[in-house]
Amino acid sequence: MEQKILEFLLRAKRLTYAGKGAESPSSRPRSHDLQYAEEDLLYIDTYLGGERFSGEEALWIGGEPVWSMNYSGRVTGGPFSGDFLKEALLRVPEDAPFRGPEEYARDGYVYRCAYTGDPGWFQGRETIEWNGREIYECFFHGGSVR
């Protein structure tokens, strides 16, 4: 992925859902949509649900779709913290611009993310544990589109 595009994607992720950015008008009934744009670059994250959710992040250059990631997850126990998840997602690594870092921990919560592939074609799973018990999981996959 070209450096300029990668830097835009990382900024967009940090300024939308993970950064508690404002939602855009819903594109579908009861969807949650977040958008970020710079010049001819556009990022849209749209998802359905809450405790059980599915969504897609996508990136366009000049109106042409170039990258997307689908994700689906669920809360499997408590106490789940959406704020903790967003903290982890703010730490999205440059070499793996999918979800969050390999591991992030705070106050008994542990976020983990494992994946195979690269930004052009990938799949993975993220989890959150609270005091050693898994309480959240999310699967994701995606890559470049032509």
N, CA, C and O atoms as a GROMACS GRO file, in nm:
protein
  584
    1MET      N    1   0.085  -0.118   0.000
    1MET     CA    2   0.000   0.000   0.000
    1MET      C    3   0.090   0.124   0.000
    1MET      O    4   0.183   0.134   0.080
    2GLU      N    5   0.061   0.215  -0.089
    2GLU     CA    6   0.139   0.340  -0.100
    2GLU      C    7   0.136   0.415   0.033
    2GLU      O    8   0.033   0.420   0.099
    3GLN      N    9   0.249   0.474   0.072
    3GLN     CA   10   0.262   0.540   0.202
    3GLN      C   11   0.156   0.648   0.225
    3GLN      O   12   0.099   0.655   0.334
    4LYS      N   13   0.130   0.731   0.125
    4LYS     CA   14   0.029   0.837   0.138
    4LYS      C   15  -0.109   0.778   0.170
    4LYS      O   16  -0.182   0.832   0.253
    5ILE      N   17  -0.143   0.668   0.105
    5ILE     CA   18  -0.272   0.603   0.125
    5ILE      C   19  -0.276   0.540   0.265
    5ILE      O   20  -0.376   0.551   0.335
    6LEU      N   21  -0.168   0.473   0.304
    6LEU     CA   22  -0.160   0.411   0.436
    6LEU      C   23  -0.175   0.516   0.546
    6LEU      O   24  -0.249   0.495   0.642
    7GLU      N   25  -0.107   0.628   0.533
    7GLU     CA   26  -0.116   0.733   0.634
    7GLU      C   27  -0.258   0.789   0.642
    7GLU      O   28  -0.306   0.818   0.751
    8PHE      N   29  -0.324   0.803   0.528
    8PHE     CA   30  -0.463   0.848   0.527
    8PHE      C   31  -0.552   0.747   0.598
    8PHE      O   32  -0.635   0.785   0.681
    9LEU      N   33  -0.537   0.618   0.566
    9LEU     CA   34  -0.618   0.514   0.629
    9LEU      C   35  -0.601   0.514   0.781
    9LEU      O   36  -0.700   0.505   0.854
   10LEU      N   37  -0.479   0.525   0.828
   10LEU     CA   38  -0.454   0.528   0.973
   10LEU      C   39  -0.519   0.651   1.038
   10LEU      O   40  -0.580   0.640   1.144
   11ARG      N   41  -0.506   0.766   0.973
   11ARG     CA   42  -0.570   0.888   1.025
   11ARG      C   43  -0.722   0.872   1.029
   11ARG      O   44  -0.786   0.905   1.129
   12ALA      N   45  -0.777   0.820   0.922
   12ALA     CA   46  -0.923   0.802   0.914
   12ALA      C   47  -0.973   0.710   1.025
   12ALA      O   48  -1.073   0.740   1.089
   13LYS      N   49  -0.905   0.599   1.048
   13LYS     CA   50  -0.945   0.506   1.153
   13LYS      C   51  -0.941   0.574   1.290
   13LYS      O   52  -1.030   0.553   1.373
   14ARG      N   53  -0.838   0.654   1.314
   14ARG     CA   54  -0.822   0.718   1.445
   14ARG      C   55  -0.920   0.833   1.467
   14ARG      O   56  -0.949   0.869   1.581
   15LEU      N   57  -0.971   0.891   1.358
   15LEU     CA   58  -1.061   1.006   1.371
   15LEU      C   59  -1.210   0.971   1.359
   15LEU      O   60  -1.295   1.058   1.376
   16THR      N   61  -1.241   0.845   1.331
   16THR     CA   62  -1.381   0.806   1.317
   16THR      C   63  -1.422   0.722   1.438
   16THR      O   64  -1.430   0.775   1.549
   17TYR      N   65  -1.449   0.595   1.421
   17TYR     CA   66  -1.501   0.512   1.530
   17TYR      C   67  -1.409   0.511   1.653
   17TYR      O   68  -1.453   0.541   1.764
   18ALA      N   69  -1.283   0.476   1.633
   18ALA     CA   70  -1.191   0.465   1.747
   18ALA      C   71  -1.176   0.598   1.820
   18ALA      O   72  -1.161   0.600   1.942
   19GLY      N   73  -1.179   0.708   1.746
   19GLY     CA   74  -1.164   0.840   1.806
   19GLY      C   75  -1.295   0.904   1.848
   19GLY      O   76  -1.300   1.023   1.880
   20LYS      N   77  -1.401   0.824   1.849
   20LYS     CA   78  -1.534   0.870   1.889
   20LYS      C   79  -1.583   0.985   1.801
   20LYS      O   80  -1.644   1.080   1.848
   21GLY      N   81  -1.552   0.973   1.670
   21GLY     CA   82  -1.596   1.073   1.573
   21GLY      C   83  -1.746   1.071   1.554
   21GLY      O   84  -1.813   0.972   1.584
   22ALA      N   85  -1.798   1.181   1.502
   22ALA     CA   86  -1.942   1.194   1.479
   22ALA      C   87  -1.986   1.101   1.366
   22ALA      O   88  -1.914   1.080   1.269
   23GLU      N   89  -2.106   1.047   1.382
   23GLU     CA   90  -2.162   0.964   1.276
   23GLU      C   91  -2.213   1.050   1.162
   23GLU      O   92  -2.257   1.163   1.182
   24SER      N   93  -2.205   0.995   1.041
   24SER     CA   94  -2.261   1.055   0.921
   24SER      C   95  -2.406   1.011   0.909
   24SER      O   96  -2.450   0.923   0.983
   25PRO      N   97  -2.482   1.072   0.816
   25PRO     CA   98  -2.618   1.022   0.794
   25PRO      C   99  -2.614   0.873   0.757
   25PRO      O  100  -2.524   0.828   0.686
   26SER      N  101  -2.711   0.799   0.806
   26SER     CA  102  -2.718   0.655   0.784
   26SER      C  103  -2.740   0.624   0.636
   26SER      O  104  -2.826   0.684   0.571
   27SER      N  105  -2.662   0.531   0.583
   27SER     CA  106  -2.674   0.492   0.442
   27SER      C  107  -2.777   0.382   0.421
   27SER      O  108  -2.822   0.360   0.308
   28ARG      N  109  -2.815   0.313   0.528
   28ARG     CA  110  -2.913   0.204   0.524
   28ARG      C  111  -2.994   0.211   0.652
   28ARG      O  112  -2.950   0.273   0.749
   29PRO      N  113  -3.111   0.150   0.655
   29PRO     CA  114  -3.190   0.157   0.779
   29PRO      C  115  -3.110   0.109   0.900
   29PRO      O  116  -3.058  -0.003   0.902
   30ARG      N  117  -3.101   0.195   1.001
   30ARG     CA  118  -3.037   0.167   1.130
   30ARG      C  119  -2.888   0.134   1.122
   30ARG      O  120  -2.835   0.069   1.212
   31SER      N  121  -2.822   0.178   1.016
   31SER     CA  122  -2.677   0.158   1.009
   31SER      C  123  -2.607   0.273   1.080
   31SER      O  124  -2.661   0.383   1.093
   32HIS      N  125  -2.488   0.245   1.124
   32HIS     CA  126  -2.400   0.346   1.183
   32HIS      C  127  -2.292   0.373   1.079
   32HIS      O  128  -2.222   0.281   1.038
   33ASP      N  129  -2.279   0.497   1.037
   33ASP     CA  130  -2.185   0.533   0.932
   33ASP      C  131  -2.091   0.643   0.980
   33ASP      O  132  -2.134   0.739   1.044
   34LEU      N  133  -1.964   0.627   0.950
   34LEU     CA  134  -1.863   0.728   0.983
   34LEU      C  135  -1.779   0.751   0.858
   34LEU      O  136  -1.738   0.655   0.792
   35GLN      N  137  -1.753   0.877   0.825
   35GLN     CA  138  -1.677   0.910   0.705
   35GLN      C  139  -1.563   1.006   0.738
   35GLN      O  140  -1.570   1.086   0.831
   36TYR      N  141  -1.459   0.995   0.658
   36TYR     CA  142  -1.347   1.087   0.666
   36TYR      C  143  -1.294   1.106   0.525
   36TYR      O  144  -1.279   1.010   0.451
   37ALA      N  145  -1.264   1.231   0.488
   37ALA     CA  146  -1.215   1.259   0.353
   37ALA      C  147  -1.104   1.362   0.356
   37ALA      O  148  -1.103   1.452   0.441
   38GLU      N  149  -1.012   1.350   0.263
   38GLU     CA  150  -0.904   1.446   0.237
   38GLU      C  151  -0.882   1.445   0.087
   38GLU      O  152  -0.859   1.340   0.028
   39GLU      N  153  -0.890   1.562   0.025
   39GLU     CA  154  -0.867   1.575  -0.119
   39GLU      C  155  -0.951   1.470  -0.193
   39GLU      O  156  -1.073   1.469  -0.179
   40ASP      N  157  -0.888   1.380  -0.271
   40ASP     CA  158  -0.963   1.280  -0.346
   40ASP      C  159  -0.972   1.146  -0.273
   40ASP      O  160  -1.012   1.046  -0.333
   41LEU      N  161  -0.936   1.143  -0.144
   41LEU     CA  162  -0.941   1.020  -0.064
   41LEU      C  163  -1.065   1.020   0.024
   41LEU      O  164  -1.097   1.120   0.088
   42LEU      N  165  -1.135   0.907   0.026
   42LEU     CA  166  -1.257   0.893   0.107
   42LEU      C  167  -1.252   0.760   0.180
   42LEU      O  168  -1.222   0.656   0.121
   43TYR      N  169  -1.284   0.764   0.310
   43TYR     CA  170  -1.292   0.645   0.395
   43TYR      C  171  -1.433   0.642   0.453
   43TYR      O  172  -1.482   0.742   0.503
   44ILE      N  173  -1.497   0.526   0.446
   44ILE     CA  174  -1.629   0.508   0.507
   44ILE      C  175  -1.627   0.380   0.588
   44ILE      O  176  -1.584   0.275   0.539
   45ASP      N  177  -1.672   0.389   0.711
   45ASP     CA  178  -1.694   0.274   0.798
   45ASP      C  179  -1.844   0.268   0.823
   45ASP      O  180  -1.902   0.365   0.872
   46THR      N  181  -1.906   0.157   0.791
   46THR     CA  182  -2.049   0.142   0.814
   46THR      C  183  -2.075   0.007   0.880
   46THR      O  184  -2.019  -0.095   0.837
   47TYR      N  185  -2.158   0.006   0.983
   47TYR     CA  186  -2.186  -0.121   1.052
   47TYR      C  187  -2.328  -0.126   1.101
   47TYR      O  188  -2.395  -0.023   1.115
   48LEU      N  189  -2.374  -0.248   1.126
   48LEU     CA  190  -2.507  -0.274   1.178
   48LEU      C  191  -2.492  -0.344   1.313
   48LEU      O  192  -2.400  -0.423   1.332
   49GLY      N  193  -2.582  -0.314   1.404
   49GLY     CA  194  -2.582  -0.383   1.532
   49GLY      C  195  -2.498  -0.315   1.638
   49GLY      O  196  -2.448  -0.204   1.620
   50GLY      N  197  -2.486  -0.384   1.750
   50GLY     CA  198  -2.412  -0.333   1.865
   50GLY      C  199  -2.341  -0.446   1.935
   50GLY      O  200  -2.221  -0.467   1.914
   51GLU      N  201  -2.413  -0.521   2.020
   51GLU     CA  202  -2.352  -0.635   2.089
   51GLU      C  203  -2.313  -0.745   1.991
   51GLU      O  204  -2.217  -0.819   2.014
   52ARG      N  205  -2.388  -0.757   1.882
   52ARG     CA  206  -2.355  -0.843   1.768
   52ARG      C  207  -2.359  -0.752   1.648
   52ARG      O  208  -2.460  -0.687   1.621
   53PHE      N  209  -2.248  -0.746   1.575
   53PHE     CA  210  -2.238  -0.645   1.470
   53PHE      C  211  -2.166  -0.700   1.348
   53PHE      O  212  -2.091  -0.797   1.356
   54SER      N  213  -2.190  -0.637   1.236
   54SER     CA  214  -2.119  -0.664   1.112
   54SER      C  215  -2.101  -0.532   1.040
   54SER      O  216  -2.188  -0.445   1.044
   55GLY      N  217  -1.987  -0.517   0.972
   55GLY     CA  218  -1.963  -0.392   0.903
   55GLY      C  219  -1.856  -0.402   0.798
   55GLY      O  220  -1.801  -0.508   0.771
   56GLU      N  221  -1.828  -0.286   0.741
   56GLU     CA  222  -1.727  -0.276   0.638
   56GLU      C  223  -1.659  -0.140   0.646
   56GLU      O  224  -1.725  -0.038   0.662
   57GLU      N  225  -1.528  -0.141   0.634
   57GLU     CA  226  -1.451  -0.019   0.614
   57GLU      C  227  -1.405  -0.022   0.469
   57GLU      O  228  -1.368  -0.127   0.417
   58ALA      N  229  -1.409   0.093   0.402
   58ALA     CA  230  -1.366   0.098   0.263
   58ALA      C  231  -1.297   0.229   0.234
   58ALA      O  232  -1.319   0.330   0.301
   59LEU      N  233  -1.212   0.226   0.132
   59LEU     CA  234  -1.131   0.340   0.092
   59LEU      C  235  -1.145   0.362  -0.058
   59LEU      O  236  -1.134   0.268  -0.136
   60TRP      N  237  -1.170   0.489  -0.097
   60TRP     CA  238  -1.182   0.527  -0.237
   60TRP      C  239  -1.077   0.632  -0.270
   60TRP      O  240  -1.043   0.716  -0.187
   61ILE      N  241  -1.026   0.626  -0.392
   61ILE     CA  242  -0.938   0.730  -0.444
   61ILE      C  243  -1.006   0.783  -0.571
   61ILE      O  244  -1.028   0.708  -0.666
   62GLY      N  245  -1.038   0.911  -0.572
   62GLY     CA  246  -1.102   0.970  -0.688
   62GLY      C  247  -1.231   0.900  -0.727
   62GLY      O  248  -1.263   0.890  -0.846
   63GLY      N  249  -1.306   0.852  -0.629
   63GLY     CA  250  -1.432   0.785  -0.655
   63GLY      C  251  -1.421   0.638  -0.691
   63GLY      O  252  -1.523   0.572  -0.711
   64GLU      N  253  -1.300   0.585  -0.698
   64GLU     CA  254  -1.279   0.444  -0.729
   64GLU      C  255  -1.247   0.366  -0.601
   64GLU      O  256  -1.156   0.405  -0.528
   65PRO      N  257  -1.319   0.258  -0.573
   65PRO     CA  258  -1.287   0.178  -0.454
   65PRO      C  259  -1.153   0.107  -0.473
   65PRO      O  260  -1.128   0.049  -0.578
   66VAL      N  261  -1.067   0.113  -0.370
   66VAL     CA  262  -0.934   0.052  -0.380
   66VAL      C  263  -0.902  -0.046  -0.267
   66VAL      O  264  -0.811  -0.128  -0.281
   67TRP      N  265  -0.975  -0.040  -0.156
   67TRP     CA  266  -0.945  -0.126  -0.041
   67TRP      C  267  -1.071  -0.140   0.043
   67TRP      O  268  -1.149  -0.046   0.056
   68SER      N  269  -1.090  -0.259   0.101
   68SER     CA  270  -1.202  -0.276   0.194
   68SER      C  271  -1.169  -0.385   0.296
   68SER      O  272  -1.083  -0.470   0.274
   69MET      N  273  -1.240  -0.378   0.408
   69MET     CA  274  -1.228  -0.478   0.513
   69MET      C  275  -1.368  -0.502   0.569
   69MET      O  276  -1.437  -0.408   0.609
   70ASN      N  277  -1.409  -0.628   0.573
   70ASN     CA  278  -1.534  -0.667   0.636
   70ASN      C  279  -1.502  -0.720   0.776
   70ASN      O  280  -1.397  -0.778   0.799
   71TYR      N  281  -1.595  -0.697   0.867
   71TYR     CA  282  -1.575  -0.747   1.003
   71TYR      C  283  -1.709  -0.787   1.064
   71TYR      O  284  -1.814  -0.732   1.029
   72SER      N  285  -1.704  -0.882   1.155
   72SER     CA  286  -1.823  -0.927   1.226
   72SER      C  287  -1.781  -0.974   1.364
   72SER      O  288  -1.685  -1.049   1.378
   73GLY      N  289  -1.853  -0.929   1.466
   73GLY     CA  290  -1.813  -0.963   1.601
   73GLY      C  291  -1.929  -0.966   1.697
   73GLY      O  292  -2.044  -0.941   1.661
   74ARG      N  293  -1.895  -0.999   1.822
   74ARG     CA  294  -1.998  -1.008   1.926
   74ARG      C  295  -1.936  -0.998   2.064
   74ARG      O  296  -1.821  -1.034   2.087
   75VAL      N  297  -2.016  -0.947   2.154
   75VAL     CA  298  -1.982  -0.948   2.296
   75VAL      C  299  -2.029  -1.082   2.350
   75VAL      O  300  -2.144  -1.120   2.331
   76THR      N  301  -1.940  -1.155   2.417
   76THR     CA  302  -1.973  -1.288   2.466
   76THR      C  303  -1.981  -1.294   2.619
   76THR      O  304  -2.013  -1.400   2.674
   77GLY      N  305  -1.953  -1.183   2.686
   77GLY     CA  306  -1.958  -1.180   2.831
   77GLY      C  307  -1.935  -1.039   2.881
   77GLY      O  308  -1.925  -0.945   2.802
   78GLY      N  309  -1.927  -1.027   3.010
   78GLY     CA  310  -1.910  -0.894   3.066
   78GLY      C  311  -1.810  -0.896   3.180
   78GLY      O  312  -1.770  -1.003   3.227
   79PRO      N  313  -1.769  -0.781   3.222
   79PRO     CA  314  -1.815  -0.650   3.176
   79PRO      C  315  -1.739  -0.604   3.051
   79PRO      O  316  -1.617  -0.585   3.056
   80PHE      N  317  -1.809  -0.587   2.942
   80PHE     CA  318  -1.749  -0.538   2.818
   80PHE      C  319  -1.737  -0.386   2.826
   80PHE      O  320  -1.824  -0.320   2.882
   81SER      N  321  -1.629  -0.332   2.769
   81SER     CA  322  -1.608  -0.188   2.766
   81SER      C  323  -1.581  -0.144   2.623
   81SER      O  324  -1.474  -0.172   2.568
   82GLY      N  325  -1.677  -0.074   2.564
   82GLY     CA  326  -1.657  -0.018   2.431
   82GLY      C  327  -1.545   0.085   2.430
   82GLY      O  328  -1.474   0.098   2.331
   83ASP      N  329  -1.529   0.157   2.540
   83ASP     CA  330  -1.421   0.255   2.549
   83ASP      C  331  -1.284   0.186   2.544
   83ASP      O  332  -1.191   0.238   2.482
   84PHE      N  333  -1.273   0.070   2.610
   84PHE     CA  334  -1.146  -0.003   2.605
   84PHE      C  335  -1.118  -0.050   2.462
   84PHE      O  336  -1.005  -0.041   2.415
   85LEU      N  337  -1.220  -0.101   2.394
   85LEU     CA  338  -1.203  -0.144   2.255
   85LEU      C  339  -1.154  -0.026   2.170
   85LEU      O  340  -1.061  -0.042   2.090
   86LYS      N  341  -1.215   0.090   2.186
   86LYS     CA  342  -1.174   0.207   2.108
   86LYS      C  343  -1.031   0.249   2.141
   86LYS      O  344  -0.957   0.291   2.051
   87GLU      N  345  -0.991   0.238   2.267
   87GLU     CA  346  -0.852   0.267   2.306
   87GLU      C  347  -0.756   0.177   2.229
   87GLU      O  348  -0.653   0.222   2.178
   88ALA      N  349  -0.790   0.048   2.220
   88ALA     CA  350  -0.705  -0.047   2.148
   88ALA      C  351  -0.702  -0.013   2.000
   88ALA      O  352  -0.595  -0.014   1.938
   89LEU      N  353  -0.818   0.018   1.942
   89LEU     CA  354  -0.824   0.048   1.799
   89LEU      C  355  -0.751   0.176   1.763
   89LEU      O  356  -0.706   0.190   1.649
   90LEU      N  357  -0.738   0.270   1.856
   90LEU     CA  358  -0.660   0.391   1.832
   90LEU      C  359  -0.513   0.358   1.808
   90LEU      O  360  -0.439   0.438   1.750
   91ARG      N  361  -0.471   0.243   1.853
   91ARG     CA  362  -0.332   0.201   1.842
   91ARG      C  363  -0.308   0.114   1.718
   91ARG      O  364  -0.213   0.035   1.716
   92VAL      N  365  -0.390   0.129   1.617
   92VAL     CA  366  -0.376   0.052   1.493
   92VAL      C  367  -0.233   0.067   1.441
   92VAL      O  368  -0.187   0.180   1.421
   93PRO      N  369  -0.163  -0.044   1.418
   93PRO     CA  370  -0.023  -0.035   1.375
   93PRO      C  371  -0.010  -0.006   1.224
   93PRO      O  372  -0.092  -0.050   1.144
   94GLU      N  373   0.093   0.066   1.190
   94GLU     CA  374   0.117   0.102   1.050
   94GLU      C  375   0.141  -0.020   0.962
   94GLU      O  376   0.098  -0.024   0.847
   95ASP      N  377   0.209  -0.122   1.016
   95ASP     CA  378   0.239  -0.240   0.935
   95ASP      C  379   0.122  -0.336   0.925
   95ASP      O  380   0.127  -0.432   0.848
   96ALA      N  381   0.016  -0.313   1.002
   96ALA     CA  382  -0.103  -0.397   0.998
   96ALA      C  383  -0.226  -0.308   1.019
   96ALA      O  384  -0.284  -0.308   1.127
   97PRO      N  385  -0.266  -0.230   0.917
   97PRO     CA  386  -0.372  -0.130   0.934
   97PRO      C  387  -0.512  -0.189   0.930
   97PRO      O  388  -0.597  -0.143   0.854
   98PHE      N  389  -0.536  -0.290   1.012
   98PHE     CA  390  -0.663  -0.361   1.010
   98PHE      C  391  -0.750  -0.320   1.129
   98PHE      O  392  -0.849  -0.249   1.114
   99ARG      N  393  -0.712  -0.365   1.247
   99ARG     CA  394  -0.787  -0.334   1.369
   99ARG      C  395  -0.689  -0.270   1.468
   99ARG      O  396  -0.641  -0.159   1.444
  100GLY      N  397  -0.658  -0.338   1.579
  100GLY     CA  398  -0.569  -0.280   1.678
  100GLY      C  399  -0.433  -0.349   1.680
  100GLY      O  400  -0.400  -0.424   1.589
  101PRO      N  401  -0.353  -0.323   1.786
  101PRO     CA  402  -0.220  -0.381   1.796
  101PRO      C  403  -0.227  -0.530   1.832
  101PRO      O  404  -0.334  -0.582   1.861
  102GLU      N  405  -0.113  -0.594   1.828
  102GLU     CA  406  -0.107  -0.736   1.864
  102GLU      C  407  -0.160  -0.758   2.006
  102GLU      O  408  -0.231  -0.855   2.031
  103GLU      N  409  -0.126  -0.667   2.098
  103GLU     CA  410  -0.177  -0.677   2.235
  103GLU      C  411  -0.180  -0.539   2.299
  103GLU      O  412  -0.091  -0.456   2.277
  104TYR      N  413  -0.283  -0.517   2.379
  104TYR     CA  414  -0.296  -0.394   2.457
  104TYR      C  415  -0.371  -0.431   2.584
  104TYR      O  416  -0.472  -0.502   2.578
  105ALA      N  417  -0.324  -0.384   2.700
  105ALA     CA  418  -0.386  -0.420   2.828
  105ALA      C  419  -0.401  -0.299   2.917
  105ALA      O  420  -0.318  -0.208   2.918
  106ARG      N  421  -0.512  -0.300   2.995
  106ARG     CA  422  -0.536  -0.197   3.096
  106ARG      C  423  -0.646  -0.245   3.190
  106ARG      O  424  -0.750  -0.295   3.146
  107ASP      N  425  -0.621  -0.231   3.320
  107ASP     CA  426  -0.723  -0.254   3.424
  107ASP      C  427  -0.794  -0.389   3.413
  107ASP      O  428  -0.916  -0.395   3.427
  108GLY      N  429  -0.720  -0.495   3.389
  108GLY     CA  430  -0.781  -0.628   3.382
  108GLY      C  431  -0.829  -0.668   3.244
  108GLY      O  432  -0.860  -0.784   3.221
  109TYR      N  433  -0.836  -0.572   3.151
  109TYR     CA  434  -0.874  -0.600   3.012
  109TYR      C  435  -0.750  -0.626   2.929
  109TYR      O  436  -0.648  -0.560   2.947
  110VAL      N  437  -0.758  -0.723   2.838
  110VAL     CA  438  -0.650  -0.751   2.744
  110VAL      C  439  -0.710  -0.766   2.605
  110VAL      O  440  -0.794  -0.852   2.581
  111TYR      N  441  -0.664  -0.681   2.514
  111TYR     CA  442  -0.704  -0.687   2.374
  111TYR      C  443  -0.593  -0.761   2.299
  111TYR      O  444  -0.475  -0.738   2.322
  112ARG      N  445  -0.634  -0.853   2.209
  112ARG     CA  446  -0.537  -0.923   2.125
  112ARG      C  447  -0.587  -0.924   1.982
  112ARG      O  448  -0.707  -0.935   1.956
  113CYS      N  449  -0.494  -0.913   1.889
  113CYS     CA  450  -0.527  -0.916   1.747
  113CYS      C  451  -0.423  -1.002   1.674
  113CYS      O  452  -0.303  -0.979   1.686
  114ALA      N  453  -0.472  -1.102   1.600
  114ALA     CA  454  -0.384  -1.188   1.521
  114ALA      C  455  -0.438  -1.191   1.379
  114ALA      O  456  -0.559  -1.191   1.357
  115TYR      N  457  -0.348  -1.194   1.282
  115TYR     CA  458  -0.390  -1.193   1.143
  115TYR      C  459  -0.287  -1.264   1.057
  115TYR      O  460  -0.174  -1.289   1.100
  116THR      N  461  -0.326  -1.298   0.937
  116THR     CA  462  -0.235  -1.346   0.834
  116THR      C  463  -0.251  -1.257   0.713
  116THR      O  464  -0.360  -1.205   0.688
  117GLY      N  465  -0.144  -1.240   0.637
  117GLY     CA  466  -0.150  -1.161   0.516
  117GLY      C  467  -0.091  -1.023   0.531
  117GLY      O  468  -0.016  -0.994   0.625
  118ASP      N  469  -0.128  -0.937   0.437
  118ASP     CA  470  -0.080  -0.799   0.434
  118ASP      C  471  -0.197  -0.712   0.390
  118ASP      O  472  -0.304  -0.764   0.360
  119PRO      N  473  -0.180  -0.579   0.384
  119PRO     CA  474  -0.294  -0.493   0.349
  119PRO      C  475  -0.360  -0.528   0.216
  119PRO      O  476  -0.477  -0.493   0.195
  120GLY      N  477  -0.289  -0.596   0.126
  120GLY     CA  478  -0.348  -0.634  -0.002
  120GLY      C  479  -0.442  -0.753   0.006
  120GLY      O  480  -0.529  -0.768  -0.079
  121TRP      N  481  -0.425  -0.840   0.108
  121TRP     CA  482  -0.511  -0.959   0.125
  121TRP      C  483  -0.485  -1.015   0.264
  121TRP      O  484  -0.373  -1.057   0.293
  122PHE      N  485  -0.585  -1.016   0.350
  122PHE     CA  486  -0.564  -1.053   0.490
  122PHE      C  487  -0.690  -1.110   0.553
  122PHE      O  488  -0.801  -1.095   0.501
  123GLN      N  489  -0.670  -1.175   0.666
  123GLN     CA  490  -0.781  -1.219   0.752
  123GLN      C  491  -0.728  -1.228   0.894
  123GLN      O  492  -0.609  -1.250   0.916
  124GLY      N  493  -0.819  -1.212   0.991
  124GLY     CA  494  -0.773  -1.218   1.129
  124GLY      C  495  -0.886  -1.222   1.229
  124GLY      O  496  -1.004  -1.228   1.194
  125ARG      N  497  -0.846  -1.220   1.354
  125ARG     CA  498  -0.940  -1.226   1.466
  125ARG      C  499  -0.887  -1.139   1.579
  125ARG      O  500  -0.767  -1.140   1.608
  126GLU      N  501  -0.975  -1.064   1.644
  126GLU     CA  502  -0.939  -0.989   1.763
  126GLU      C  503  -1.027  -1.038   1.877
  126GLU      O  504  -1.140  -1.081   1.857
  127THR      N  505  -0.972  -1.030   1.999
  127THR     CA  506  -1.047  -1.070   2.117
  127THR      C  507  -1.020  -0.970   2.229
  127THR      O  508  -0.921  -0.897   2.227
  128ILE      N  509  -1.110  -0.970   2.326
  128ILE     CA  510  -1.087  -0.898   2.451
  128ILE      C  511  -1.114  -0.997   2.564
  128ILE      O  512  -1.216  -1.067   2.566
  129GLU      N  513  -1.021  -1.001   2.657
  129GLU     CA  514  -1.039  -1.079   2.779
  129GLU      C  515  -1.051  -0.983   2.896
  129GLU      O  516  -0.992  -0.875   2.896
  130TRP      N  517  -1.128  -1.023   2.994
  130TRP     CA  518  -1.137  -0.949   3.118
  130TRP      C  519  -1.104  -1.046   3.230
  130TRP      O  520  -1.174  -1.146   3.249
  131ASN      N  521  -0.997  -1.017   3.303
  131ASN     CA  522  -0.949  -1.104   3.410
  131ASN      C  523  -0.934  -1.248   3.363
  131ASN      O  524  -0.972  -1.342   3.434
  132GLY      N  525  -0.879  -1.265   3.242
  132GLY     CA  526  -0.848  -1.398   3.190
  132GLY      C  527  -0.962  -1.469   3.120
  132GLY      O  528  -0.943  -1.582   3.073
  133ARG      N  529  -1.080  -1.408   3.110
  133ARG     CA  530  -1.196  -1.471   3.046
  133ARG      C  531  -1.233  -1.392   2.921
  133ARG      O  532  -1.252  -1.271   2.926
  134GLU      N  533  -1.244  -1.463   2.807
  134GLU     CA  534  -1.278  -1.396   2.682
  134GLU      C  535  -1.422  -1.344   2.688
  134GLU      O  536  -1.515  -1.417   2.720
  135ILE      N  537  -1.438  -1.214   2.655
  135ILE     CA  538  -1.571  -1.152   2.661
  135ILE      C  539  -1.612  -1.087   2.529
  135ILE      O  540  -1.720  -1.030   2.518
  136TYR      N  541  -1.524  -1.096   2.428
  136TYR     CA  542  -1.552  -1.031   2.299
  136TYR      C  543  -1.468  -1.097   2.192
  136TYR      O  544  -1.353  -1.136   2.216
  137GLU      N  545  -1.525  -1.110   2.071
  137GLU     CA  546  -1.449  -1.158   1.957
  137GLU      C  547  -1.497  -1.090   1.830
  137GLU      O  548  -1.614  -1.054   1.818
  138CYS      N  549  -1.404  -1.073   1.736
  138CYS     CA  550  -1.437  -1.012   1.608
  138CYS      C  551  -1.347  -1.074   1.501
  138CYS      O  552  -1.226  -1.084   1.518
  139PHE      N  553  -1.408  -1.116   1.391
  139PHE     CA  554  -1.334  -1.168   1.277
  139PHE      C  555  -1.333  -1.063   1.168
  139PHE      O  556  -1.431  -0.989   1.152
  140PHE      N  557  -1.223  -1.054   1.093
  140PHE     CA  558  -1.214  -0.954   0.987
  140PHE      C  559  -1.134  -1.012   0.871
  140PHE      O  560  -1.051  -1.101   0.888
  141HIS      N  561  -1.162  -0.959   0.753
  141HIS     CA  562  -1.088  -0.998   0.633
  141HIS      C  563  -1.104  -0.891   0.527
  141HIS      O  564  -1.199  -0.812   0.532
  142GLY      N  565  -1.013  -0.888   0.432
  142GLY     CA  566  -1.024  -0.789   0.325
  142GLY      C  567  -0.897  -0.775   0.246
  142GLY      O  568  -0.811  -0.863   0.246
  143GLY      N  569  -0.887  -0.662   0.177
  143GLY     CA  570  -0.770  -0.633   0.096
  143GLY      C  571  -0.802  -0.536  -0.015
  143GLY      O  572  -0.904  -0.467  -0.012
  144SER      N  573  -0.712  -0.530  -0.113
  144SER     CA  574  -0.730  -0.439  -0.224
  144SER      C  575  -0.845  -0.486  -0.312
  144SER      O  576  -0.872  -0.605  -0.321
  145VAL      N  577  -0.912  -0.391  -0.376
  145VAL     CA  578  -1.021  -0.423  -0.470
  145VAL      C  579  -0.987  -0.358  -0.604
  145VAL      O  580  -0.925  -0.252  -0.609
  146ARG      N  581  -1.028  -0.424  -0.710
  146ARG     CA  582  -1.002  -0.373  -0.845
  146ARG      C  583  -1.127  -0.381  -0.927
  146ARG      O  584  -1.127  -0.342  -1.044
   0.00000   0.00000   0.00000
